Structures are given as C-alpha cells and as structure tokens.
Amino acid sequence: MSERLDVGFVPAECPGAPGSGAVETSTLLIERLSERHDLTVYVSSQMDSANADLPAEDRVEYVMHDNLSKLPHPIAAKHEALREELPAMERHDLVHSYSSAFIPVLADLEVPTLSTLNSYVPVCPKGDMMYHGERKCSGPSPVKCASCIATTAVKRRQGVERELRASYSSLGKIDLVQKSMKHADDIDAYHALSPHLKEDYAALGFPGERTTVIPHFYDEAFHREDPDPEAGVDDGDPVTLLYVGALQDIKGLHVLIPGLAEMRRRGHDVELEIVGSGPYEARLKELASEEGVADAIDWLGYVDHGDLPDIYDEADAFVYPGLIDEPFGRVVLEALSMRTPLLVSDVGSMDFIVGDAGEPFEAGNPSALADAFERLVDDYDAHYAAIDDELPRFAPETVIGKYSDLYREVAATKRVVTR
C-alpha cells in the first residue's frame, strides 16, 4: 500500500447531514479516503453537527465550526471560521477543499493546496452560469452579475420571499467571485468533476494545465452488481420513466411534461414518476392537467435518500431534462449504477456520464425528448447492455485510486507564488 499522507480536508457543509449532492459526496469521500490517508476534516457550516452522522469517526479527526451565523452572509461566516484554522492546516502534507467556495482561504496557505471544482460558485454568484437565465454566461463582472441576479429573480417568479432570499445570497457572492478569480493561480492544483467543467473554468482563466478530471464514484447502496435477466420493455406493460430532483425551473420539468404528452400522442403507453419537491410543484401540476397527462404522473414528493434505490430499480428509464450545465449530476450516476437506461438533455457532463447507456436530446425541446424516448425503446437492450461498459469508470476503488495519485502529486510539488 502507498504511504499514507496527512491530509487536511474541507468538505461541502457538514458531512453526514441531509443535504445536497456535494454533501453526500463529501461524506462518501471521507469514508473512502480515510482508509488510505490520515484525514483532519475542517467543518465550516451553518448546519448543526448534532444532526449529522459523521463518517469514519474512528479514523478521522474532526475540527468543528457548526451552527455558524448566516450574517452578514453565510459564505463570509464560513470563511472567517475556516481562517481560524489556517495555522493548524499548515502542518498537513496538503489541504484539499471539496467546496469550491474556499479558494480565497486556501490561497493564504503555504502547504500544497487542492481545490475541487464541483460548482460554478467561484465564477457565478447564482451558481448556474446562465446570463439572465437565458444563455450561458461568458464571464463575470460586478455590474453584470448584479444585473443578472435582478433580472433572473423577476423572470423566475418563485414568490417574493423566496426570490429575496435567493437574491440576497447571490449578491453576497459577487465579492466571493472577484476574490476567487483573483486567487485562481494561487491554488496549486484543481480537481474537476468532468471534462466540460475543466474547459469552462479554463476559458475563464483558471489553470487548465493544473486541473485533473476525476468523476464522482457511485454509492454502493445504489449499485446493482449484476444485470437483471428480465430487464426490458414489454409491449404489454407501460414504460415507466423516473425523474429525481428539485422541482425548479432550471431542472426542465416544464419540458418533461409536454414531452410526456407528445410520447402519448404518438401512441406510446408511458407513465412518469416524479420524486422531489420545490417551488414549481403547483405550476407543474397545472401544466400536467393542461397537457392532459395528469393521470399518467405519480408525484412521489420527497423521498429519503436511502429509499431511492428501490425506486430506481422499478423504473424502465431515468430522465434528466435539465436546462443548465450541471457540474456533474449525481442522480444520473445513481440511475446508471442501478442499471437504469437514461434519457438526458445535451447539457454539461451528461454525455460524459451516460455514454452509450442512454439517449441524449436537445435541452428545452419536448419533441426532441419524445424522439429520444423512441430511440431508447427501439434499442433498449443495447442501451442496457452498454451500462457494463460505463460503470467501471465510476467504481469506488478506481476513483479513490485516482484521488490518491493526485494527492501524491500535489503533496510533492509546491510552486513559488506571490500571494
């Protein structure tokens, strides 16, 4: 076994707590990485760690800054707490932040540093890289970002209170974006979740030559080891599509529902299960009625993460109709690892994850979604068989091995920079 390194690890929020995909991935990473390296985990979070099931506690040292104030801004409070630990961090072989929001803090360290690019927060205060919510942004500036935040809030119309909170959060990140881009070259190495994310950051001035692509690995709780000999589309039964995620405008459910209607107009017996909740739920249910497919949709609401594998397992195909370049898309990997063929919009890292195990379609186009559905059904067995070719790239041991290789490279190299 390779030599264990002494690693300072900064997770996204509090590991082991209910939360986003980044929180879940941080939790899984700590569990796996601690088998190969000595980890000190520096938690800087507004969450309460008492509600978290901290991973690998017998092998990991935790330094907790939880229940942080959200004022004057959540990011500012996290940075202030983490800066208190900078002297302690200097003793590690390297410091790895799995949160993209801590670049300005890591820039002050003299030990080797690694920052994961798992969101667009360092280059976009809204985190979606969509200018006015309509097209991909070419790059930030304070005035441009402020205008975009205001315009997007008006267009989304998700309620005054919700939009005020979102706008406050985004406006407070304009300073973070400026600082992150200023210090982009002061981080020794970057880790991107997908090739497209690496390319996007490189186009904005981040050092592509020091950015390594390593994807998520699948959660073994979501892994069906062997193919299902009975998998297939039966002409006598409806085809069940599954969506898992937030009910937000950027997720594209207002495209999925008309797409479902188009599939049924073409004579396909198809049903849709929707897992998740969010501000668009009422409007989406209205849309389902308007499109005449209310009886073909099962709204499952929020489902505990541990109960999702059974839902994936029962679906014939997973559908991701998102409109923006998601940095990765953990639910898509969950579907793949449960051996569920996929329909995915042609954005972000979807093609990198799915490969031949699914069919892409033009984002925002219900008719294109229906076309992709027909292609998937017509060649279902081939797409199902292709899952075996895609899964090994995301196996935990394969991915963690790449992390360990990157850790050794980063720990051995320290550039001379002017901070």
KEDOMAR-954557 format. One record per residue (C-alpha): residue in three letters; residue number from 1; x, y, z. Coordinates in Angstrom, 1 decimal. Last residue first. Example, Ala and Ser with C-alpha at 12.3 -4.5 7.8 and 13.67 -1.06 7.14 Angstrom:
KEDOMAR-954557
PT  code  pos       x       y       z
PT   ser    2    13.7    -1.1     7.1
PT   ala    1    12.3    -4.5     7.8
end
This chain:
KEDOMAR-954557
PT  code  pos       x       y       z
PT   arg  419     0.4    35.8    -2.5
PT   thr  418     3.5    35.7    -4.8
PT   val  417     3.9    32.2    -5.9
PT   val  416     6.6    29.5    -5.7
PT   arg  415     5.0    26.2    -6.7
PT   lys  414     4.8    23.3    -4.3
PT   thr  413     5.0    19.8    -5.7
PT   ala  412     5.3    16.6    -3.8
PT   ala  411     2.0    16.9    -1.9
PT   val  410     0.1    17.7    -5.2
PT   glu  409     1.4    14.6    -7.0
PT   arg  408     0.8    12.4    -4.0
PT   tyr  407    -2.7    13.7    -3.6
PT   leu  406    -3.4    13.2    -7.4
PT   asp  405    -2.4     9.6    -7.2
PT   ser  404    -4.6     9.1    -4.1
PT   tyr  403    -7.5    10.7    -5.8
PT   lys  402    -7.1     8.5    -8.9
PT   gly  401    -7.1     5.4    -6.6
PT   ile  400   -10.3     6.7    -5.0
PT   val  399   -11.9     6.7    -8.4
PT   thr  398   -10.9     3.2    -9.3
PT   glu  397   -11.7     1.8    -5.8
PT   pro  396   -15.2     3.5    -5.9
PT   ala  395   -16.2     2.3    -9.4
PT   phe  394   -17.1     5.2   -11.6
PT   arg  393   -15.1     4.3   -14.7
PT   pro  392   -16.2     0.7   -14.3
PT   leu  391   -19.9     1.6   -14.8
PT   glu  390   -19.7     2.7   -18.5
PT   asp  389   -19.1    -0.5   -20.4
PT   asp  388   -21.5    -2.6   -18.3
PT   ile  387   -24.2     0.1   -18.9
PT   ala  386   -23.8    -0.7   -22.6
PT   ala  385   -26.0    -3.8   -22.2
PT   tyr  384   -29.0    -1.7   -21.1
PT   his  383   -28.5     0.6   -24.1
PT   ala  382   -28.3    -2.4   -26.4
PT   asp  381   -31.4    -4.0   -24.9
PT   tyr  380   -33.4    -0.8   -25.3
PT   asp  379   -32.8    -0.2   -28.9
PT   asp  378   -36.4     0.7   -30.1
PT   val  377   -37.3     2.0   -26.6
PT   leu  376   -34.3     4.3   -26.4
PT   arg  375   -34.8     5.6   -30.0
PT   glu  374   -38.5     6.3   -29.2
PT   phe  373   -37.6     8.1   -26.0
PT   ala  372   -35.1    10.2   -27.9
PT   asp  371   -37.8    11.3   -30.3
PT   ala  370   -40.1    12.2   -27.4
PT   leu  369   -37.3    14.3   -25.9
PT   ala  368   -36.7    16.0   -29.2
PT   ser  367   -40.4    16.9   -29.3
PT   pro  366   -40.2    18.3   -25.8
PT   asn  365   -37.3    20.6   -26.7
PT   gly  364   -35.7    22.6   -23.8
PT   ala  363   -32.4    20.7   -24.0
PT   glu  362   -31.9    18.8   -27.3
PT   phe  361   -31.9    15.1   -26.6
PT   pro  360   -29.4    12.5   -25.5
PT   glu  359   -30.1     8.7   -25.4
PT   gly  358   -28.8     6.3   -22.8
PT   ala  357   -26.2     3.7   -21.9
PT   asp  356   -24.0     4.6   -24.8
PT   gly  355   -22.1     7.3   -22.9
PT   val  354   -24.0     8.3   -19.7
PT   ile  353   -21.5    10.1   -17.6
PT   phe  352   -19.5    12.1   -20.1
PT   asp  351   -22.6    12.6   -22.2
PT   met  350   -24.4    14.2   -19.3
PT   ser  349   -21.5    16.4   -18.2
PT   gly  348   -23.0    19.8   -19.2
PT   val  347   -26.0    19.8   -21.4
PT   asp  346   -27.5    17.5   -24.0
PT   ser  345   -30.7    16.6   -22.2
PT   val  344   -30.7    13.1   -20.8
PT   leu  343   -32.8    10.0   -21.4
PT   leu  342   -31.3     7.1   -19.4
PT   pro  341   -31.0     3.3   -19.0
PT   thr  340   -31.4     2.1   -15.4
PT   arg  339   -28.7    -0.2   -14.3
PT   met  338   -28.8     0.9   -10.6
PT   ser  337   -25.3     2.4   -11.2
PT   leu  336   -26.6     4.4   -14.2
PT   ala  335   -29.5     5.8   -12.2
PT   glu  334   -27.2     6.8    -9.3
PT   leu  333   -24.8     8.4   -11.9
PT   val  332   -27.7    10.5   -13.3
PT   val  331   -28.8    11.4    -9.7
PT   arg  330   -25.2    12.7    -9.1
PT   gly  329   -25.3    15.2   -11.9
PT   phe  328   -21.9    16.6   -12.7
PT   pro  327   -21.2    20.4   -12.9
PT   glu  326   -24.8    20.9   -14.1
PT   asp  325   -24.7    22.8   -17.4
PT   ile  324   -28.2    24.2   -17.4
PT   leu  323   -31.6    23.2   -18.9
PT   gly  322   -32.2    19.9   -17.1
PT   pro  321   -34.4    17.2   -18.7
PT   tyr  320   -33.0    14.2   -16.9
PT   val  319   -35.0    11.0   -17.5
PT   phe  318   -34.4     7.6   -15.9
PT   ala  317   -35.6     4.5   -17.7
PT   asp  316   -37.6     1.3   -17.0
PT   ala  315   -38.2     2.3   -13.4
PT   glu  314   -38.5    -0.3   -10.6
PT   asp  313   -34.8    -0.3    -9.6
PT   tyr  312   -34.7     3.5    -9.5
PT   ile  311   -37.5     3.4    -6.9
PT   asp  310   -35.9     0.6    -4.9
PT   pro  309   -32.6     2.6    -4.9
PT   leu  308   -34.3     5.8    -3.6
PT   asp  307   -35.3     4.6    -0.1
PT   gly  306   -31.9     5.5     1.5
PT   his  305   -32.2     9.1     0.1
PT   asp  304   -35.5     9.6     1.9
PT   val  303   -38.2    10.5    -0.6
PT   tyr  302   -39.7    14.0    -1.0
PT   gly  301   -42.8    14.0    -3.2
PT   leu  300   -44.0    10.9    -5.0
PT   trp  299   -46.0    12.6    -7.7
PT   asp  298   -47.2     9.8   -10.0
PT   ile  297   -47.9    11.1   -13.5
PT   ala  296   -50.0     9.5   -16.2
PT   asp  295   -53.4    10.7   -14.8
PT   ala  294   -52.2    14.3   -15.0
PT   val  293   -51.3    13.8   -18.7
PT   gly  292   -53.8    16.0   -20.5
PT   glu  291   -51.3    18.8   -21.3
PT   glu  290   -53.3    21.3   -19.3
PT   ser  289   -53.6    18.9   -16.4
PT   ala  288   -49.8    18.3   -16.4
PT   leu  287   -49.3    22.1   -16.6
PT   glu  286   -51.4    22.6   -13.5
PT   lys  285   -49.3    20.0   -11.7
PT   leu  284   -46.2    21.8   -12.8
PT   arg  283   -47.5    25.1   -11.5
PT   ala  282   -48.1    23.6    -8.1
PT   glu  281   -44.7    21.9    -7.9
PT   tyr  280   -42.6    24.8    -9.2
PT   pro  279   -41.4    25.9    -5.7
PT   gly  278   -39.8    22.6    -4.9
PT   ser  277   -40.3    18.9    -4.1
PT   gly  276   -38.8    15.7    -5.3
PT   val  275   -39.5    12.3    -6.9
PT   ile  274   -41.5    12.4   -10.1
PT   glu  273   -42.8     9.1   -11.6
PT   leu  272   -43.9     9.1   -15.3
PT   glu  271   -46.0     6.8   -17.3
PT   val  270   -45.8     5.6   -20.9
PT   asp  269   -48.1     3.7   -23.2
PT   his  268   -46.8     5.1   -26.5
PT   gly  267   -49.3     6.1   -29.2
PT   arg  266   -47.6     9.2   -30.6
PT   arg  265   -49.9    11.4   -28.6
PT   arg  264   -48.6     9.5   -25.5
PT   met  263   -45.0    10.5   -26.3
PT   glu  262   -46.0    14.1   -27.0
PT   ala  261   -47.7    14.3   -23.6
PT   leu  260   -44.6    13.0   -21.9
PT   gly  259   -42.6    15.7   -23.8
PT   pro  258   -45.1    18.3   -22.6
PT   ile  257   -44.3    17.1   -19.0
PT   leu  256   -40.6    16.9   -19.5
PT   val  255   -40.2    20.5   -20.8
PT   his  254   -41.8    22.2   -17.8
PT   leu  253   -39.8    19.7   -15.8
PT   gly  252   -36.6    21.4   -17.0
PT   lys  251   -34.4    21.3   -13.9
PT   ile  250   -33.7    25.1   -14.3
PT   asp  249   -37.3    25.9   -13.4
PT   gln  248   -37.2    24.1   -10.1
PT   leu  247   -38.9    21.0    -8.8
PT   ala  246   -35.8    19.5    -7.2
PT   gly  245   -34.6    16.1    -8.2
PT   val  244   -35.5    12.6    -9.3
PT   tyr  243   -37.3    11.8   -12.5
PT   leu  242   -38.4     8.3   -13.5
PT   leu  241   -39.9     6.9   -16.7
PT   thr  240   -42.1     3.8   -16.6
PT   val  239   -42.9     2.2   -19.9
PT   pro  238   -46.5     0.8   -19.8
PT   asp  237   -46.9    -3.0   -19.9
PT   gly  236   -47.9    -5.3   -22.8
PT   asp  235   -45.1    -4.4   -25.2
PT   asp  234   -42.6    -5.3   -22.5
PT   val  233   -39.5    -3.1   -22.4
PT   gly  232   -36.5    -4.9   -21.0
PT   ala  231   -34.8    -6.2   -17.9
PT   glu  230   -35.7    -9.8   -17.0
PT   pro  229   -32.1   -11.0   -16.9
PT   asp  228   -31.3    -8.1   -14.5
PT   pro  227   -27.6    -7.3   -14.9
PT   asp  226   -25.3    -7.9   -12.0
PT   glu  225   -23.9    -5.6    -9.3
PT   arg  224   -26.9    -3.3    -8.8
PT   his  223   -25.2    -0.3    -7.2
PT   phe  222   -27.1     2.4    -5.4
PT   ala  221   -26.0     1.5    -1.8
PT   glu  220   -22.5     1.2    -3.4
PT   asp  219   -22.5     4.9    -3.9
PT   tyr  218   -21.1     5.5    -7.3
PT   phe  217   -17.8     7.4    -7.8
PT   his  216   -17.7    11.0    -8.7
PT   pro  215   -15.6    12.0   -11.6
PT   ile  214   -11.8    12.8   -11.6
PT   val  213   -10.6    15.4   -14.1
PT   thr  212    -7.3    17.0   -13.2
PT   thr  211    -6.7    20.7   -13.4
PT   arg  210    -3.1    22.1   -13.3
PT   glu  209    -2.8    22.5   -17.1
PT   gly  208    -6.3    24.1   -17.1
PT   pro  207    -5.1    27.0   -14.9
PT   phe  206    -8.2    29.1   -14.3
PT   gly  205    -8.6    32.0   -16.7
PT   leu  204   -12.3    31.9   -17.6
PT   ala  203   -11.9    29.5   -20.5
PT   ala  202   -10.0    27.2   -18.2
PT   tyr  201   -13.0    27.1   -15.9
PT   asp  200   -15.4    26.1   -18.7
PT   glu  199   -12.9    23.5   -20.1
PT   lys  198   -12.4    21.8   -16.7
PT   leu  197   -16.2    21.7   -16.2
PT   his  196   -16.7    20.2   -19.6
PT   pro  195   -14.1    17.5   -18.9
PT   ser  194   -15.9    16.4   -15.7
PT   leu  193   -15.7    16.5   -11.9
PT   ala  192   -12.8    19.0   -11.8
PT   his  191    -9.8    18.8    -9.4
PT   tyr  190    -7.6    21.8    -9.1
PT   ala  189    -3.9    22.1    -8.2
PT   asp  188    -1.5    24.5    -6.5
PT   ile  187    -4.0    27.3    -5.7
PT   asp  186    -2.6    30.8    -6.1
PT   asp  185    -3.5    30.9    -9.8
PT   ala  184    -7.2    31.4    -9.1
PT   his  183    -6.6    34.0    -6.5
PT   lys  182    -8.1    37.0    -8.3
PT   met  181   -10.8    34.7    -9.7
PT   ser  180   -11.8    33.6    -6.3
PT   lys  179   -11.7    37.1    -4.8
PT   gln  178   -14.0    38.5    -7.5
PT   val  177   -16.4    35.6    -7.3
PT   leu  176   -16.5    35.8    -3.5
PT   asp  175   -17.3    39.5    -3.7
PT   ile  174   -20.2    38.7    -6.0
PT   lys  173   -21.3    36.1    -3.5
PT   gly  172   -23.3    38.4    -1.3
PT   leu  171   -25.5    39.4    -4.3
PT   ser  170   -26.3    35.7    -4.8
PT   ser  169   -27.5    35.1    -1.2
PT   tyr  168   -29.5    38.3    -1.1
PT   ser  167   -31.1    37.5    -4.5
PT   ala  166   -32.0    34.0    -3.3
PT   arg  165   -33.6    35.3    -0.1
PT   leu  164   -35.5    38.0    -1.9
PT   glu  163   -36.6    35.4    -4.5
PT   arg  162   -38.0    33.1    -1.9
PT   glu  161   -39.9    35.9    -0.1
PT   val  160   -41.3    37.4    -3.3
PT   gly  159   -42.5    34.1    -4.8
PT   gln  158   -41.0    31.9    -7.4
PT   arg  157   -41.4    34.4   -10.2
PT   arg  156   -38.4    33.1   -12.2
PT   lys  155   -38.3    36.1   -14.6
PT   val  154   -38.0    38.8   -11.9
PT   ala  153   -35.3    36.9   -10.0
PT   thr  152   -33.4    36.4   -13.2
PT   thr  151   -33.4    40.1   -14.0
PT   ala  150   -32.1    41.0   -10.5
PT   ile  149   -29.3    38.4   -10.4
PT   cys  148   -28.2    39.2   -14.0
PT   ser  147   -28.0    42.9   -13.3
PT   ala  146   -25.9    42.3   -10.2
PT   cys  145   -23.7    39.9   -12.1
PT   lys  144   -23.0    42.3   -15.0
PT   val  143   -22.2    45.1   -12.6
PT   pro  142   -19.8    43.0   -10.6
PT   ser  141   -18.1    41.3   -13.6
PT   pro  140   -18.5    37.7   -14.6
PT   gly  139   -17.8    35.5   -17.7
PT   ser  138   -19.3    34.4   -21.0
PT   cys  137   -22.6    33.4   -19.4
PT   lys  136   -24.6    30.6   -21.0
PT   arg  135   -28.0    31.7   -22.2
PT   glu  134   -31.4    32.5   -20.9
PT   gly  133   -31.5    32.8   -17.1
PT   his  132   -30.4    36.4   -17.3
PT   tyr  131   -26.9    35.0   -18.1
PT   met  130   -26.8    31.4   -17.1
PT   met  129   -23.6    30.3   -15.4
PT   asp  128   -25.7    28.4   -12.8
PT   gly  127   -24.1    29.2    -9.4
PT   lys  126   -26.0    32.4    -8.9
PT   pro  125   -22.8    34.3    -7.9
PT   cys  124   -21.0    32.9   -10.9
PT   val  123   -17.2    32.3   -11.2
PT   pro  122   -16.3    30.8    -7.8
PT   val  121   -19.9    29.4    -7.4
PT   tyr  120   -19.8    27.4   -10.6
PT   ser  119   -19.9    24.1    -8.8
PT   asn  118   -17.8    21.0    -8.2
PT   leu  117   -14.4    22.5    -8.8
PT   thr  116   -12.3    20.7    -6.2
PT   ser  115    -9.5    22.7    -4.7
PT   leu  114    -6.0    21.3    -4.0
PT   thr  113    -3.4    23.1    -1.9
PT   pro  112     0.2    22.4    -1.1
PT   val  111     1.3    24.0     2.2
PT   glu  110     1.9    27.8     2.3
PT   leu  109    -1.7    28.6     2.9
PT   asp  108    -3.3    32.0     2.1
PT   ala  107    -4.8    30.9    -1.2
PT   leu  106    -6.7    28.2     0.7
PT   val  105    -9.0    31.0     2.1
PT   pro  104    -9.7    32.7    -1.2
PT   ile  103   -10.4    29.3    -2.8
PT   phe  102   -12.9    28.3    -0.2
PT   ala  101   -16.2    28.4    -2.1
PT   ser  100   -15.4    25.5    -4.5
PT   ser   99   -16.0    23.1    -1.6
PT   tyr   98   -14.1    19.8    -1.6
PT   ser   97   -11.2    21.6    -0.2
PT   his   96    -8.0    19.6    -0.1
PT   val   95    -5.1    20.7     2.1
PT   leu   94    -1.7    19.0     1.7
PT   asp   93     1.1    17.3     3.7
PT   his   92    -0.5    18.8     6.7
PT   arg   91     1.1    21.1     9.3
PT   glu   90     0.0    24.3     7.7
PT   met   89    -3.6    23.5     8.4
PT   ala   88    -3.2    24.2    12.1
PT   pro   87    -2.1    27.8    11.4
PT   leu   86    -5.0    28.2     8.9
PT   glu   85    -7.7    27.0    11.4
PT   glu   84    -9.0    30.5    12.4
PT   arg   83    -9.4    31.2     8.7
PT   leu   82   -12.0    28.5     8.5
PT   ala   81   -14.3    30.3    10.8
PT   glu   80   -14.0    33.6     9.0
PT   his   79   -14.5    31.9     5.6
PT   lys   78   -17.7    30.2     6.8
PT   ala   77   -19.1    33.4     8.2
PT   ala   76   -18.4    35.3     5.0
PT   ile   75   -20.1    32.5     3.0
PT   pro   74   -23.2    32.6     5.1
PT   his   73   -23.6    36.4     4.8
PT   pro   72   -23.6    39.2     7.4
PT   leu   71   -25.0    37.1     8.9
PT   lys   70   -25.8    33.4     8.4
PT   ser   69   -24.4    32.6    11.8
PT   leu   68   -22.4    29.4    12.2
PT   asn   67   -24.2    26.4    13.8
PT   asp   66   -21.0    24.4    13.1
PT   his   65   -17.3    25.0    13.3
PT   met   64   -16.0    21.6    14.0
PT   val   63   -12.5    20.2    13.8
PT   tyr   62   -12.9    16.5    13.1
PT   glu   61   -10.2    13.9    13.4
PT   val   60   -10.8    10.8    11.2
PT   arg   59   -10.3     7.0    11.7
PT   asp   58   -12.7     6.3    14.5
PT   glu   57   -15.2     8.9    13.2
PT   ala   56   -15.4     7.3     9.8
PT   pro   55   -18.5     9.2     8.7
PT   leu   54   -20.3    11.8    10.8
PT   asp   53   -24.0    11.0    11.2
PT   ala   52   -25.2    14.6    11.3
PT   asn   51   -28.0    16.1    13.4
PT   ala   50   -25.6    17.0    16.3
PT   ser   49   -23.4    18.6    13.6
PT   asp   48   -25.9    21.5    13.4
PT   met   47   -25.7    23.1     9.9
PT   gln   46   -24.4    26.7     9.3
PT   ser   45   -21.1    25.1     8.3
PT   ser   44   -17.3    25.2     8.5
PT   val   43   -16.1    21.6     9.0
PT   tyr   42   -12.4    21.0     9.0
PT   val   41   -11.7    17.3     8.5
PT   thr   40    -8.3    16.0     9.6
PT   leu   39    -7.6    13.0     7.5
PT   asp   38    -4.9    10.3     7.7
PT   his   37    -4.8     8.6     4.3
PT   arg   36    -5.8     5.3     2.7
PT   glu   35    -8.9     4.1     4.5
PT   ser   34    -9.7     7.7     5.4
PT   leu   33   -10.2     8.4     1.7
PT   arg   32   -13.1     6.1     1.5
PT   glu   31   -15.3     7.3     4.4
PT   ile   30   -14.2    11.0     3.8
PT   leu   29   -15.1    10.6     0.1
PT   leu   28   -18.6     9.2     0.9
PT   thr   27   -19.4    12.1     3.2
PT   ser   26   -18.1    14.7     0.8
PT   thr   25   -20.2    13.1    -2.0
PT   glu   24   -23.4    13.4     0.1
PT   val   23   -22.7    17.0     1.0
PT   ala   22   -22.0    17.8    -2.7
PT   gly   21   -25.2    16.0    -3.7
PT   ser   20   -27.1    18.4    -1.5
PT   gly   19   -28.2    17.9     2.1
PT   pro   18   -29.0    15.7     5.0
PT   ala   17   -26.0    15.6     7.3
PT   gly   16   -23.3    13.0     7.2
PT   pro   15   -20.6    15.6     6.2
PT   cys   14   -21.3    19.1     7.4
PT   glu   13   -21.1    21.7     4.6
PT   ala   12   -19.0    20.9     1.5
PT   pro   11   -15.9    19.3     3.0
PT   val   10   -12.5    20.8     3.9
PT   phe    9    -9.9    18.0     4.1
PT   gly    8    -6.5    18.5     5.7
PT   val    7    -4.5    15.5     4.6
PT   asp    6    -1.6    13.7     6.3
PT   leu    5    -0.5    11.2     3.7
PT   arg    4    -0.4     7.4     4.0
PT   glu    3     2.4     5.8     2.0
PT   ser    2     1.2     3.5    -0.8
PT   met    1     0.0     0.0     0.0
end
